[in-house]
Amino acid sequence: QVQLVESGGGLVQAGGSLRLSCAASERTFSSYTIGWFRQAPGKERDFVATITWSGGSTSYGDSVKGRFTISRDNSQNTVWLQMNSLKPEDTAVYYCAARYGGGWAYWGQGTQVTVSS
């Protein structure tokens, strides 16, 4: 079982930046595709970004392309989400999740990101 812990959220002004971290407890973390998702109050959970086990392939949701960057270091069992040019509509709880072949089997507890206008 993979345990995921997100950190790095907070309050930032529009146009600012934050870097979220997703740390895993399991050495097999390097075998998993990792994704970031977000959920704003009263809305469904949205896809933000994913990165394959090797870091060789990434994908992004349309609303964050060009502003967010996902990366990973398997030696540190960590995935990061660098968020630049933040907008108030980026305000949400951000979750990381792990997938190995099937669906998103493991989820973190989330970290709050609030962007003020």
C-alpha positions as CSV (number, residue, x, y, z in Angstrom):
1,Q,0.0,0.0,0.0
2,V,1.3,3.4,-1.0
3,Q,0.7,6.3,1.4
4,L,0.8,9.7,-0.1
5,V,1.2,13.0,1.7
6,E,0.8,16.4,0.1
7,S,2.3,19.6,1.3
8,G,3.1,23.1,0.1
9,G,-0.4,24.6,-0.2
10,G,-1.2,28.0,1.2
11,L,-2.5,31.4,0.4
12,V,-1.0,33.3,-2.5
13,Q,-2.0,36.4,-4.5
14,A,-3.0,36.1,-8.1
15,G,0.0,35.9,-10.3
16,G,2.1,34.2,-7.6
17,S,3.6,30.8,-7.4
18,L,3.4,27.7,-5.2
19,R,5.2,24.4,-5.3
20,L,3.3,21.4,-4.1
21,S,4.9,18.2,-3.0
22,C,3.6,14.6,-2.9
23,A,5.8,12.3,-0.8
24,A,5.3,8.6,-0.8
25,S,6.1,6.0,1.9
26,E,6.6,3.1,-0.4
27,R,9.9,2.2,-2.2
28,T,7.8,0.9,-5.1
29,F,6.6,4.5,-5.7
30,S,8.9,4.6,-8.7
31,S,6.7,2.0,-10.4
32,Y,3.6,4.2,-10.2
33,T,2.2,6.9,-12.5
34,I,1.4,9.9,-10.3
35,G,-1.4,12.4,-10.8
36,W,-2.5,15.7,-9.4
37,F,-6.2,16.5,-9.1
38,R,-8.1,19.3,-7.6
39,Q,-11.5,20.0,-6.2
40,A,-13.1,23.3,-5.6
41,P,-16.0,23.8,-3.2
42,G,-19.2,22.6,-4.8
43,K,-17.4,21.2,-7.9
44,E,-16.3,17.8,-9.1
45,R,-12.7,16.7,-8.8
46,D,-10.7,17.8,-11.9
47,F,-7.6,16.4,-13.5
48,V,-4.6,18.7,-13.2
49,A,-1.5,16.7,-14.4
50,T,0.1,13.3,-14.5
51,I,3.6,11.9,-14.8
52,T,4.7,8.4,-15.7
53,W,6.9,6.2,-13.5
54,S,10.0,7.3,-15.4
55,G,9.1,10.9,-15.7
56,G,9.4,10.6,-19.4
57,S,5.8,11.5,-20.2
58,T,3.6,14.2,-18.7
59,S,0.1,15.5,-19.4
60,Y,-1.9,18.5,-18.2
61,G,-5.4,19.7,-18.0
62,D,-6.3,22.4,-20.4
63,S,-6.8,25.0,-17.7
64,V,-3.2,24.7,-16.4
65,K,-1.2,24.1,-19.5
66,G,1.7,26.5,-19.7
67,R,1.4,27.5,-16.1
68,F,1.9,24.2,-14.1
69,T,4.8,21.8,-14.3
70,I,4.8,18.3,-12.9
71,S,8.1,16.5,-12.1
72,R,9.4,13.7,-9.9
73,D,12.5,12.3,-8.3
74,N,12.1,8.6,-7.6
75,S,15.2,8.6,-5.4
76,Q,13.3,10.9,-3.0
77,N,9.9,9.2,-3.5
78,T,8.5,12.7,-4.3
79,V,6.5,14.3,-7.1
80,W,6.2,18.1,-7.3
81,L,3.7,20.4,-8.9
82,Q,5.1,23.8,-9.7
83,M,2.3,26.2,-10.1
84,N,3.0,29.6,-11.7
85,S,0.8,32.5,-12.7
86,L,-1.9,31.4,-10.3
87,K,-5.4,32.6,-10.8
88,P,-8.3,32.8,-8.3
89,E,-10.0,29.9,-10.2
90,D,-7.0,27.7,-9.2
91,T,-8.3,27.8,-5.6
92,A,-9.1,24.2,-4.6
93,V,-7.9,21.3,-2.5
94,Y,-5.1,19.6,-4.4
95,Y,-4.7,15.8,-4.2
96,C,-2.0,13.5,-5.5
97,A,-2.8,10.0,-6.5
98,A,-1.0,6.9,-7.6
99,R,-1.8,4.4,-10.3
100,Y,-0.3,1.2,-11.4
101,G,-1.8,-0.3,-14.5
102,G,-5.4,0.3,-13.5
103,G,-7.3,3.1,-11.8
104,W,-6.1,5.7,-9.3
105,A,-5.8,3.3,-6.3
106,Y,-4.1,5.5,-3.7
107,W,-4.9,9.1,-2.7
108,G,-3.4,11.6,-0.4
109,Q,-5.4,13.7,2.1
110,G,-5.1,16.9,0.0
111,T,-3.6,20.3,0.5
112,Q,-5.5,23.6,0.3
113,V,-4.5,26.2,-2.3
114,T,-6.1,29.6,-2.1
115,V,-5.4,32.3,-4.6
116,S,-6.6,35.8,-3.7
117,S,-7.5,38.4,-6.3
